[in-house]
């Protein structure tokens, strides 16, 4: 039976949305691989159907060409520059092969929701699955306990802070992009429910971050809310009469939500008041060498206030400082996405007990594939931002906002760790495909039509 392009689009969206839902759940590796295979096959069909048109886009293909070049650089690195060929080859056969399939899946998915505007609502709902699961888990935990639980004592049944932070950041980026898009155009009554859905999505993401006590996830969600508030405020000053009552409501609610969430999060999560002092003492890696030992085995050094630095802040920024120095010494990288920090410290004869990553995705990727790798991936990100601004429209704004979220988030979170690296390349390929089209399609989705 011959599959039509519309059917392939439905299969692509169904497999991707299912993958979003189970991506962070334990014991789902086999199902993830099945969905990845289905989505990849559907993606190949959709790419093939649009191949001639894509080839005519020229400069708009810079983001996609950059991502393609990244895979070529990995192959070149393995053959000529690898410091651990066996480890690098094992990751090429596993992580990089899955990442390639994920990129094909993402391209097909982008084509599907670009052409079939009615399918976009499923995408926006699916990316909320992680914060929703997290909040529901908290409610269930409170039910078992018999009362409300302090977020610091909240037991995560399914996934840890990085999953909450990363996928929460993606959901927040999509919500902010759509709110900016909807509030920048003509506000009609039929869009009110969609605006409410996007705002509730932001509330859900912030609530999830507060309950998980994740600093990096909360910081990114808070930054996106501040960006939303700033954009709406600028619109007020530019065209006061043109912004209807719903715009002012969103403005006030965003301000109230941002301030309230910050106060609650700050009361439950320590270390914010001394973060600058803690960072200063952490980056002094030559005089403070606690980073060489297992995290928590030695007390963090005293900061300028005379108190021990917050251990998580000290460890993260000390590892980042060491990682940056290693990139300077080994600018072509070690060759492993997951174990380059450990490998390069050993190569440089640096005593270390920590064998994990730096906890900064960009530094980890620089340790793995050097300055060329970082240059290629940032070329993709910057070009996506450029074309997203140039095009405007619903989907290009989502692509743009994802990259704006990813740049700072990648400095403070583990986006280069196992499935999060695969997710990062997936969403970059998705965003690159969206901005490859010469103009954004300005269809909106009606949340009340979701069945």
DRENDO-1510 file (C-alpha; in Angstrom, 1 decimal, always signed):
<recs>
REC; n; res; u; v; w
REC; 1; UNK; +0.0; +0.0; +0.0 .
REC; 2; UNK; +1.4; +3.4; -1.0 .
REC; 3; UNK; +1.7; +5.9; +1.8 .
REC; 4; UNK; +0.6; +9.4; +1.0 .
REC; 5; UNK; +2.5; +12.5; +2.2 .
REC; 6; UNK; -0.3; +13.4; +4.6 .
REC; 7; UNK; -0.2; +9.9; +6.1 .
REC; 8; UNK; +3.5; +10.1; +6.5 .
REC; 9; UNK; +3.1; +13.5; +8.3 .
REC; 10; UNK; +0.5; +11.9; +10.7 .
REC; 11; UNK; +2.9; +9.0; +11.4 .
REC; 12; UNK; +5.8; +11.4; +12.0 .
REC; 13; UNK; +3.9; +13.6; +14.4 .
REC; 14; UNK; +2.5; +10.6; +16.3 .
REC; 15; UNK; +5.9; +9.0; +16.7 .
REC; 16; UNK; +7.5; +12.3; +17.8 .
REC; 17; UNK; +4.8; +13.2; +20.3 .
REC; 18; UNK; +4.9; +9.7; +21.8 .
REC; 19; UNK; +8.7; +10.0; +22.0 .
REC; 20; UNK; +8.4; +13.3; +23.9 .
REC; 21; UNK; +6.1; +11.7; +26.4 .
REC; 22; UNK; +8.4; +8.7; +27.2 .
REC; 23; UNK; +11.8; +10.2; +26.5 .
REC; 24; UNK; +12.6; +10.7; +30.2 .
REC; 25; UNK; +10.8; +7.7; +31.6 .
REC; 26; UNK; +12.8; +4.8; +32.9 .
REC; 27; UNK; +12.7; +1.3; +31.3 .
REC; 28; UNK; +11.6; +2.7; +27.9 .
REC; 29; UNK; +14.8; +2.4; +25.9 .
REC; 30; UNK; +13.4; -0.3; +23.6 .
REC; 31; UNK; +10.2; +1.7; +22.9 .
REC; 32; UNK; +12.3; +4.9; +22.3 .
REC; 33; UNK; +14.3; +3.0; +19.6 .
REC; 34; UNK; +11.1; +1.7; +18.0 .
REC; 35; UNK; +9.6; +5.3; +17.9 .
REC; 36; UNK; +12.9; +6.6; +16.6 .
REC; 37; UNK; +12.9; +4.0; +13.8 .
REC; 38; UNK; +9.3; +4.8; +12.8 .
REC; 39; UNK; +9.9; +8.5; +12.9 .
REC; 40; UNK; +13.1; +8.2; +10.9 .
REC; 41; UNK; +11.4; +6.2; +8.2 .
REC; 42; UNK; +8.6; +8.8; +8.0 .
REC; 43; UNK; +11.2; +11.5; +8.0 .
REC; 44; UNK; +13.0; +10.0; +5.0 .
REC; 45; UNK; +9.7; +9.8; +3.1 .
REC; 46; UNK; +8.9; +13.5; +3.9 .
REC; 47; UNK; +12.4; +14.7; +3.1 .
REC; 48; UNK; +12.4; +12.9; -0.2 .
REC; 49; UNK; +9.0; +14.4; -1.1 .
REC; 50; UNK; +10.4; +17.9; -0.4 .
REC; 51; UNK; +14.0; +17.3; -1.6 .
REC; 52; UNK; +13.8; +19.4; -4.8 .
REC; 53; UNK; +12.2; +22.3; -3.0 .
REC; 54; UNK; +14.8; +22.2; -0.2 .
REC; 55; UNK; +17.7; +22.3; -2.6 .
REC; 56; UNK; +16.4; +25.6; -4.0 .
REC; 57; UNK; +16.5; +27.4; -0.7 .
REC; 58; UNK; +20.3; +28.2; -0.8 .
REC; 59; UNK; +21.3; +30.5; +2.1 .
REC; 60; UNK; +18.4; +29.3; +4.2 .
REC; 61; UNK; +20.1; +25.9; +4.2 .
REC; 62; UNK; +23.1; +27.2; +6.3 .
REC; 63; UNK; +21.7; +25.8; +9.6 .
REC; 64; UNK; +21.0; +22.4; +8.1 .
REC; 65; UNK; +24.4; +22.3; +6.3 .
REC; 66; UNK; +26.1; +23.2; +9.6 .
REC; 67; UNK; +24.4; +20.2; +11.4 .
REC; 68; UNK; +25.4; +18.0; +8.5 .
REC; 69; UNK; +29.0; +19.3; +8.8 .
REC; 70; UNK; +29.0; +18.3; +12.4 .
REC; 71; UNK; +28.5; +14.6; +11.5 .
REC; 72; UNK; +31.3; +14.9; +9.0 .
REC; 73; UNK; +33.6; +16.5; +11.6 .
REC; 74; UNK; +32.9; +13.6; +13.9 .
REC; 75; UNK; +34.1; +11.2; +11.2 .
REC; 76; UNK; +37.2; +13.3; +10.5 .
REC; 77; UNK; +38.0; +13.6; +14.2 .
REC; 78; UNK; +37.8; +9.8; +14.6 .
REC; 79; UNK; +40.2; +9.0; +11.8 .
REC; 80; UNK; +42.8; +11.8; +12.4 .
REC; 81; UNK; +42.5; +13.4; +15.8 .
REC; 82; UNK; +41.0; +10.9; +18.3 .
REC; 83; UNK; +42.8; +10.4; +21.6 .
REC; 84; UNK; +40.7; +7.3; +22.4 .
REC; 85; UNK; +39.6; +5.7; +19.1 .
REC; 86; UNK; +37.9; +2.7; +20.8 .
REC; 87; UNK; +35.7; +4.9; +23.0 .
REC; 88; UNK; +34.9; +7.3; +20.2 .
REC; 89; UNK; +34.0; +4.5; +17.8 .
REC; 90; UNK; +31.6; +3.0; +20.4 .
REC; 91; UNK; +29.9; +6.3; +20.6 .
REC; 92; UNK; +29.7; +6.7; +16.9 .
REC; 93; UNK; +28.0; +3.3; +16.6 .
REC; 94; UNK; +25.6; +4.2; +19.4 .
REC; 95; UNK; +25.0; +7.8; +20.4 .
REC; 96; UNK; +25.9; +9.4; +17.0 .
REC; 97; UNK; +23.9; +6.8; +15.0 .
REC; 98; UNK; +20.8; +7.5; +17.1 .
REC; 99; UNK; +21.5; +11.3; +16.8 .
REC; 100; UNK; +21.6; +11.0; +13.0 .
REC; 101; UNK; +18.3; +9.1; +13.0 .
REC; 102; UNK; +16.9; +11.7; +15.4 .
REC; 103; UNK; +17.9; +14.5; +13.0 .
REC; 104; UNK; +16.2; +12.8; +10.1 .
REC; 105; UNK; +13.1; +12.3; +12.3 .
REC; 106; UNK; +13.2; +15.9; +13.3 .
REC; 107; UNK; +13.5; +17.2; +9.7 .
REC; 108; UNK; +10.4; +15.1; +8.8 .
REC; 109; UNK; +8.6; +16.3; +11.8 .
REC; 110; UNK; +9.3; +19.9; +11.0 .
REC; 111; UNK; +8.1; +19.4; +7.4 .
REC; 112; UNK; +4.9; +17.7; +8.7 .
REC; 113; UNK; +3.9; +20.5; +11.1 .
REC; 114; UNK; +5.0; +23.2; +8.6 .
REC; 115; UNK; +2.7; +21.9; +5.9 .
REC; 116; UNK; -0.1; +20.5; +8.2 .
REC; 117; UNK; -0.9; +23.4; +10.5 .
REC; 118; UNK; -3.6; +21.4; +12.3 .
REC; 119; UNK; -1.0; +19.0; +13.6 .
REC; 120; UNK; +1.0; +21.7; +15.5 .
REC; 121; UNK; -1.4; +21.5; +18.5 .
REC; 122; UNK; -0.2; +18.0; +19.3 .
REC; 123; UNK; +3.4; +19.2; +19.3 .
REC; 124; UNK; +2.7; +22.0; +21.8 .
REC; 125; UNK; +0.8; +19.6; +24.1 .
REC; 126; UNK; +3.4; +16.9; +23.9 .
REC; 127; UNK; +6.3; +19.1; +25.0 .
REC; 128; UNK; +4.4; +19.8; +28.2 .
REC; 129; UNK; +4.5; +16.1; +29.2 .
REC; 130; UNK; +7.6; +16.4; +31.3 .
REC; 131; UNK; +6.6; +19.3; +33.5 .
REC; 132; UNK; +3.1; +17.9; +33.7 .
REC; 133; UNK; +4.4; +14.4; +34.8 .
REC; 134; UNK; +6.6; +16.1; +37.4 .
REC; 135; UNK; +3.8; +18.2; +38.9 .
REC; 136; UNK; +1.4; +15.1; +39.0 .
REC; 137; UNK; +4.2; +13.1; +40.6 .
REC; 138; UNK; +4.5; +15.8; +43.3 .
REC; 139; UNK; +0.7; +15.7; +43.9 .
REC; 140; UNK; +0.8; +11.9; +44.2 .
REC; 141; UNK; +3.8; +12.1; +46.6 .
REC; 142; UNK; +1.8; +14.6; +48.7 .
REC; 143; UNK; -1.1; +12.2; +48.6 .
REC; 144; UNK; +1.0; +9.3; +49.9 .
REC; 145; UNK; +2.6; +11.5; +52.6 .
REC; 146; UNK; -0.8; +13.0; +53.7 .
REC; 147; UNK; +0.2; +16.7; +53.4 .
REC; 148; UNK; +2.2; +19.1; +51.3 .
REC; 149; UNK; +5.9; +18.2; +51.0 .
REC; 150; UNK; +8.8; +20.6; +51.1 .
REC; 151; UNK; +10.3; +20.7; +47.5 .
REC; 152; UNK; +13.7; +19.9; +49.0 .
REC; 153; UNK; +12.1; +16.6; +50.3 .
REC; 154; UNK; +10.2; +15.8; +47.1 .
REC; 155; UNK; +10.9; +12.3; +45.8 .
REC; 156; UNK; +11.2; +12.2; +42.0 .
REC; 157; UNK; +9.7; +8.9; +41.0 .
REC; 158; UNK; +10.6; +9.2; +37.3 .
REC; 159; UNK; +13.4; +11.6; +36.5 .
REC; 160; UNK; +16.0; +13.9; +37.9 .
REC; 161; UNK; +16.5; +17.7; +37.8 .
REC; 162; UNK; +18.2; +17.9; +34.4 .
REC; 163; UNK; +15.2; +16.4; +32.7 .
REC; 164; UNK; +12.9; +18.8; +34.5 .
REC; 165; UNK; +15.2; +21.7; +33.5 .
REC; 166; UNK; +15.9; +20.8; +29.9 .
REC; 167; UNK; +12.4; +19.8; +28.7 .
REC; 168; UNK; +10.8; +22.5; +30.9 .
REC; 169; UNK; +13.1; +25.0; +29.1 .
REC; 170; UNK; +11.9; +23.7; +25.7 .
REC; 171; UNK; +8.2; +24.0; +26.7 .
REC; 172; UNK; +8.8; +27.5; +28.1 .
REC; 173; UNK; +10.5; +28.6; +24.9 .
REC; 174; UNK; +7.6; +27.4; +22.8 .
REC; 175; UNK; +5.0; +29.0; +25.1 .
REC; 176; UNK; +6.9; +32.4; +25.1 .
REC; 177; UNK; +7.4; +32.3; +21.3 .
REC; 178; UNK; +3.7; +31.7; +20.8 .
REC; 179; UNK; +2.6; +34.4; +23.2 .
REC; 180; UNK; +4.9; +36.9; +21.5 .
REC; 181; UNK; +3.6; +35.9; +18.1 .
REC; 182; UNK; -0.1; +36.1; +19.2 .
REC; 183; UNK; +0.2; +39.4; +21.1 .
REC; 184; UNK; +2.2; +41.0; +18.3 .
REC; 185; UNK; -0.6; +40.5; +15.8 .
REC; 186; UNK; -4.3; +41.2; +15.7 .
REC; 187; UNK; -5.8; +39.8; +18.9 .
REC; 188; UNK; -9.1; +38.1; +18.2 .
REC; 189; UNK; -11.6; +36.4; +20.5 .
REC; 190; UNK; -10.8; +33.0; +19.0 .
REC; 191; UNK; -7.1; +33.3; +20.1 .
REC; 192; UNK; -8.0; +34.1; +23.8 .
REC; 193; UNK; -8.1; +30.4; +24.7 .
REC; 194; UNK; -4.8; +29.8; +22.9 .
REC; 195; UNK; -3.2; +32.6; +24.8 .
REC; 196; UNK; -4.5; +31.3; +28.1 .
REC; 197; UNK; -3.1; +27.8; +27.2 .
REC; 198; UNK; +0.4; +29.2; +26.5 .
REC; 199; UNK; +0.3; +31.2; +29.8 .
REC; 200; UNK; -0.8; +28.2; +31.8 .
REC; 201; UNK; +2.1; +26.3; +30.1 .
REC; 202; UNK; +4.5; +28.8; +31.5 .
REC; 203; UNK; +3.0; +28.5; +35.0 .
REC; 204; UNK; +3.3; +24.7; +34.8 .
REC; 205; UNK; +7.0; +24.9; +33.8 .
REC; 206; UNK; +7.8; +27.3; +36.6 .
REC; 207; UNK; +5.9; +25.2; +39.1 .
REC; 208; UNK; +7.7; +22.1; +38.0 .
REC; 209; UNK; +11.1; +23.9; +38.4 .
REC; 210; UNK; +10.2; +25.1; +41.8 .
REC; 211; UNK; +9.0; +21.7; +43.0 .
REC; 212; UNK; +12.3; +20.1; +41.7 .
REC; 213; UNK; +14.5; +22.8; +43.2 .
REC; 214; UNK; +16.4; +23.0; +40.0 .
REC; 215; UNK; +18.4; +26.3; +39.8 .
REC; 216; UNK; +19.4; +26.1; +36.2 .
REC; 217; UNK; +15.9; +25.1; +35.0 .
REC; 218; UNK; +14.3; +27.8; +37.1 .
REC; 219; UNK; +16.8; +30.4; +35.9 .
REC; 220; UNK; +16.1; +29.7; +32.3 .
REC; 221; UNK; +12.3; +29.7; +32.7 .
REC; 222; UNK; +12.5; +32.9; +34.7 .
REC; 223; UNK; +14.7; +34.5; +32.0 .
REC; 224; UNK; +12.1; +33.6; +29.3 .
REC; 225; UNK; +9.3; +35.1; +31.4 .
REC; 226; UNK; +11.4; +38.3; +31.8 .
REC; 227; UNK; +11.9; +38.3; +28.0 .
REC; 228; UNK; +8.2; +37.9; +27.5 .
REC; 229; UNK; +7.4; +40.7; +29.9 .
REC; 230; UNK; +10.0; +43.0; +28.2 .
REC; 231; UNK; +8.6; +42.4; +24.7 .
REC; 232; UNK; +5.0; +43.1; +25.8 .
REC; 233; UNK; +6.1; +46.2; +27.7 .
REC; 234; UNK; +8.0; +47.5; +24.6 .
REC; 235; UNK; +4.8; +46.9; +22.6 .
REC; 236; UNK; +2.8; +48.9; +25.2 .
REC; 237; UNK; +5.2; +51.9; +24.8 .
REC; 238; UNK; +5.3; +51.6; +21.0 .
REC; 239; UNK; +1.6; +51.2; +20.4 .
REC; 240; UNK; -0.4; +51.8; +23.6 .
REC; 241; UNK; -3.8; +51.8; +22.0 .
REC; 242; UNK; -3.0; +48.9; +19.7 .
REC; 243; UNK; -2.6; +46.4; +22.6 .
REC; 244; UNK; -6.0; +45.2; +23.7 .
REC; 245; UNK; -7.0; +44.3; +27.3 .
REC; 246; UNK; -5.8; +40.7; +27.0 .
REC; 247; UNK; -2.3; +42.0; +26.4 .
REC; 248; UNK; -2.3; +44.0; +29.6 .
REC; 249; UNK; -3.7; +41.0; +31.5 .
REC; 250; UNK; -0.8; +38.8; +30.2 .
REC; 251; UNK; +1.6; +41.6; +31.1 .
REC; 252; UNK; +0.4; +41.9; +34.7 .
REC; 253; UNK; +0.0; +38.2; +35.2 .
REC; 254; UNK; +3.5; +37.6; +33.9 .
REC; 255; UNK; +5.0; +40.1; +36.3 .
REC; 256; UNK; +3.0; +38.6; +39.2 .
REC; 257; UNK; +3.9; +35.1; +38.3 .
REC; 258; UNK; +7.6; +35.9; +37.8 .
REC; 259; UNK; +8.0; +37.7; +41.2 .
REC; 260; UNK; +6.0; +35.1; +43.1 .
REC; 261; UNK; +7.9; +32.1; +41.6 .
REC; 262; UNK; +11.2; +33.8; +42.4 .
REC; 263; UNK; +10.3; +34.4; +46.0 .
REC; 264; UNK; +9.1; +30.8; +46.5 .
REC; 265; UNK; +12.0; +29.3; +44.7 .
REC; 266; UNK; +14.5; +31.4; +46.6 .
REC; 267; UNK; +13.0; +30.5; +50.0 .
REC; 268; UNK; +13.4; +26.8; +49.3 .
REC; 269; UNK; +16.7; +26.8; +47.4 .
REC; 270; UNK; +19.8; +28.1; +49.1 .
REC; 271; UNK; +22.9; +29.6; +47.5 .
REC; 272; UNK; +21.3; +32.4; +45.5 .
REC; 273; UNK; +22.4; +35.2; +47.8 .
REC; 274; UNK; +26.1; +34.2; +47.5 .
REC; 275; UNK; +26.2; +33.0; +44.0 .
REC; 276; UNK; +28.7; +35.6; +42.7 .
REC; 277; UNK; +31.0; +35.1; +45.6 .
REC; 278; UNK; +30.8; +31.4; +45.2 .
REC; 279; UNK; +31.6; +31.6; +41.5 .
REC; 280; UNK; +34.7; +33.8; +42.1 .
REC; 281; UNK; +36.2; +31.3; +44.5 .
REC; 282; UNK; +35.3; +28.4; +42.2 .
REC; 283; UNK; +37.1; +29.6; +39.2 .
REC; 284; UNK; +40.3; +30.1; +41.2 .
REC; 285; UNK; +41.2; +26.5; +40.4 .
REC; 286; UNK; +44.9; +26.9; +41.2 .
REC; 287; UNK; +44.5; +28.0; +44.8 .
REC; 288; UNK; +41.3; +26.1; +45.6 .
REC; 289; UNK; +41.8; +22.5; +44.6 .
REC; 290; UNK; +38.8; +20.8; +46.2 .
REC; 291; UNK; +37.5; +20.1; +42.7 .
REC; 292; UNK; +40.2; +17.4; +42.3 .
REC; 293; UNK; +38.4; +15.2; +44.9 .
REC; 294; UNK; +35.1; +13.5; +44.9 .
REC; 295; UNK; +32.3; +16.0; +45.2 .
REC; 296; UNK; +31.2; +16.3; +48.8 .
REC; 297; UNK; +34.2; +14.5; +50.2 .
REC; 298; UNK; +35.8; +17.8; +51.2 .
REC; 299; UNK; +34.2; +21.0; +52.3 .
REC; 300; UNK; +34.0; +23.8; +49.7 .
REC; 301; UNK; +36.4; +26.7; +50.1 .
REC; 302; UNK; +35.4; +29.8; +51.9 .
REC; 303; UNK; +34.1; +32.7; +49.8 .
REC; 304; UNK; +34.8; +36.4; +50.3 .
REC; 305; UNK; +32.1; +36.5; +52.9 .
REC; 306; UNK; +34.0; +33.9; +55.0 .
REC; 307; UNK; +31.5; +31.1; +54.6 .
REC; 308; UNK; +31.8; +27.9; +52.6 .
REC; 309; UNK; +30.7; +28.2; +49.0 .
REC; 310; UNK; +27.5; +26.4; +48.0 .
REC; 311; UNK; +28.9; +23.0; +47.0 .
REC; 312; UNK; +26.9; +22.6; +43.7 .
REC; 313; UNK; +27.8; +26.1; +42.6 .
REC; 314; UNK; +31.5; +25.6; +43.5 .
REC; 315; UNK; +31.8; +22.2; +41.8 .
REC; 316; UNK; +30.1; +23.3; +38.6 .
REC; 317; UNK; +32.1; +26.4; +38.0 .
REC; 318; UNK; +35.4; +24.8; +39.1 .
REC; 319; UNK; +34.9; +22.0; +36.6 .
REC; 320; UNK; +34.0; +24.6; +33.9 .
REC; 321; UNK; +37.2; +26.5; +34.6 .
REC; 322; UNK; +39.2; +23.3; +34.4 .
REC; 323; UNK; +37.4; +22.3; +31.3 .
REC; 324; UNK; +38.1; +25.7; +29.6 .
REC; 325; UNK; +41.8; +25.3; +30.4 .
REC; 326; UNK; +41.8; +21.8; +28.9 .
REC; 327; UNK; +40.1; +23.1; +25.7 .
REC; 328; UNK; +42.9; +25.6; +25.4 .
REC; 329; UNK; +45.5; +22.9; +25.7 .
REC; 330; UNK; +43.7; +20.4; +23.5 .
REC; 331; UNK; +41.7; +22.6; +20.9 .
REC; 332; UNK; +40.8; +19.6; +18.7 .
REC; 333; UNK; +39.1; +17.7; +21.6 .
REC; 334; UNK; +39.3; +14.2; +23.0 .
REC; 335; UNK; +36.5; +12.5; +20.9 .
REC; 336; UNK; +33.9; +11.4; +23.5 .
REC; 337; UNK; +30.7; +13.2; +24.2 .
REC; 338; UNK; +30.3; +11.6; +27.6 .
REC; 339; UNK; +33.8; +11.0; +29.0 .
REC; 340; UNK; +36.2; +13.6; +27.5 .
REC; 341; UNK; +36.6; +15.5; +30.8 .
REC; 342; UNK; +37.8; +12.4; +32.5 .
REC; 343; UNK; +40.0; +11.4; +29.6 .
REC; 344; UNK; +41.7; +14.8; +29.1 .
REC; 345; UNK; +42.4; +15.2; +32.8 .
REC; 346; UNK; +44.1; +11.8; +32.7 .
REC; 347; UNK; +46.0; +12.7; +29.5 .
REC; 348; UNK; +47.1; +16.0; +31.1 .
REC; 349; UNK; +48.3; +14.1; +34.2 .
REC; 350; UNK; +45.8; +16.0; +36.5 .
REC; 351; UNK; +44.8; +14.2; +39.7 .
REC; 352; UNK; +41.0; +13.9; +39.8 .
REC; 353; UNK; +38.4; +11.7; +41.5 .
REC; 354; UNK; +35.5; +13.1; +39.6 .
REC; 355; UNK; +35.0; +10.9; +36.4 .
REC; 356; UNK; +31.8; +12.5; +35.1 .
REC; 357; UNK; +31.2; +15.5; +33.0 .
REC; 358; UNK; +31.7; +19.2; +33.6 .
REC; 359; UNK; +28.0; +19.9; +33.9 .
REC; 360; UNK; +28.3; +22.6; +31.2 .
REC; 361; UNK; +27.1; +21.3; +27.9 .
REC; 362; UNK; +29.1; +23.6; +25.7 .
REC; 363; UNK; +32.3; +23.0; +27.7 .
REC; 364; UNK; +31.7; +19.3; +27.5 .
REC; 365; UNK; +31.2; +19.4; +23.8 .
REC; 366; UNK; +34.3; +21.5; +23.4 .
REC; 367; UNK; +36.3; +18.9; +25.3 .
REC; 368; UNK; +34.9; +16.3; +23.0 .
REC; 369; UNK; +35.2; +17.8; +19.6 .
REC; 370; UNK; +37.3; +20.9; +20.2 .
REC; 371; UNK; +36.9; +24.4; +18.8 .
REC; 372; UNK; +35.9; +23.2; +15.3 .
REC; 373; UNK; +33.0; +21.3; +16.8 .
REC; 374; UNK; +31.9; +24.3; +18.9 .
REC; 375; UNK; +32.2; +26.5; +15.9 .
REC; 376; UNK; +30.1; +24.3; +13.7 .
REC; 377; UNK; +27.3; +23.9; +16.3 .
REC; 378; UNK; +27.2; +27.7; +17.1 .
REC; 379; UNK; +27.1; +28.5; +13.4 .
REC; 380; UNK; +23.9; +26.4; +13.2 .
REC; 381; UNK; +22.4; +28.2; +16.3 .
REC; 382; UNK; +23.3; +31.7; +15.3 .
REC; 383; UNK; +22.0; +31.2; +11.7 .
REC; 384; UNK; +18.8; +29.8; +13.1 .
REC; 385; UNK; +18.4; +32.9; +15.2 .
REC; 386; UNK; +19.1; +35.1; +12.2 .
REC; 387; UNK; +16.6; +33.5; +9.9 .
REC; 388; UNK; +14.1; +33.2; +12.7 .
REC; 389; UNK; +14.2; +37.0; +13.3 .
REC; 390; UNK; +14.2; +37.7; +9.5 .
REC; 391; UNK; +11.2; +35.4; +8.8 .
REC; 392; UNK; +8.9; +36.0; +11.9 .
REC; 393; UNK; +5.9; +33.8; +12.0 .
REC; 394; UNK; +4.8; +31.2; +14.5 .
REC; 395; UNK; +7.2; +28.3; +13.9 .
REC; 396; UNK; +10.3; +30.4; +13.1 .
REC; 397; UNK; +9.7; +32.2; +16.4 .
REC; 398; UNK; +9.6; +28.8; +18.2 .
REC; 399; UNK; +12.9; +27.9; +16.5 .
REC; 400; UNK; +14.4; +31.2; +17.4 .
REC; 401; UNK; +13.3; +31.0; +21.0 .
REC; 402; UNK; +14.6; +27.5; +21.4 .
REC; 403; UNK; +18.1; +28.6; +20.3 .
REC; 404; UNK; +17.9; +31.7; +22.6 .
REC; 405; UNK; +17.1; +29.4; +25.5 .
REC; 406; UNK; +19.7; +26.8; +24.5 .
REC; 407; UNK; +22.7; +29.2; +24.4 .
REC; 408; UNK; +22.7; +30.2; +28.2 .
REC; 409; UNK; +21.2; +26.9; +29.3 .
REC; 410; UNK; +24.1; +25.0; +27.6 .
REC; 411; UNK; +26.6; +26.9; +29.8 .
REC; 412; UNK; +25.0; +25.7; +33.0 .
REC; 413; UNK; +23.4; +22.4; +32.3 .
REC; 414; UNK; +24.3; +18.9; +31.0 .
REC; 415; UNK; +22.9; +19.2; +27.4 .
REC; 416; UNK; +25.8; +17.0; +26.2 .
REC; 417; UNK; +25.0; +14.0; +28.3 .
REC; 418; UNK; +23.6; +10.8; +26.7 .
REC; 419; UNK; +19.9; +11.3; +25.6 .
REC; 420; UNK; +20.0; +15.1; +26.3 .
REC; 421; UNK; +22.7; +15.4; +23.6 .
REC; 422; UNK; +20.4; +13.4; +21.2 .
REC; 423; UNK; +17.5; +15.7; +22.2 .
REC; 424; UNK; +19.7; +18.8; +21.5 .
REC; 425; UNK; +20.6; +17.7; +18.0 .
REC; 426; UNK; +16.9; +16.7; +17.4 .
REC; 427; UNK; +15.6; +20.1; +18.3 .
REC; 428; UNK; +18.4; +21.9; +16.4 .
REC; 429; UNK; +17.6; +19.9; +13.3 .
REC; 430; UNK; +13.9; +20.7; +13.8 .
REC; 431; UNK; +14.6; +24.4; +14.2 .
REC; 432; UNK; +17.1; +24.4; +11.2 .
REC; 433; UNK; +14.4; +22.8; +9.0 .
REC; 434; UNK; +11.8; +25.3; +10.1 .
REC; 435; UNK; +13.9; +28.3; +9.2 .
REC; 436; UNK; +15.0; +26.7; +5.9 .
REC; 437; UNK; +11.6; +27.5; +4.4 .
REC; 438; UNK; +11.7; +30.9; +2.8 .
REC; 439; UNK; +8.7; +32.2; +4.8 .
REC; 440; UNK; +7.1; +31.2; +8.1 .
REC; 441; UNK; +3.6; +29.9; +7.9 .
REC; 442; UNK; +1.4; +32.0; +10.1 .
REC; 443; UNK; -1.3; +29.5; +11.0 .
REC; 444; UNK; -2.2; +29.4; +14.6 .
REC; 445; UNK; -3.6; +26.4; +16.4 .
REC; 446; UNK; -6.9; +26.3; +18.2 .
REC; 447; UNK; -6.5; +24.5; +21.5 .
REC; 448; UNK; -10.3; +24.0; +21.8 .
REC; 449; UNK; -10.1; +21.8; +18.8 .
REC; 450; UNK; -7.9; +19.2; +20.5 .
REC; 451; UNK; -9.7; +16.0; +20.7 .
</recs>
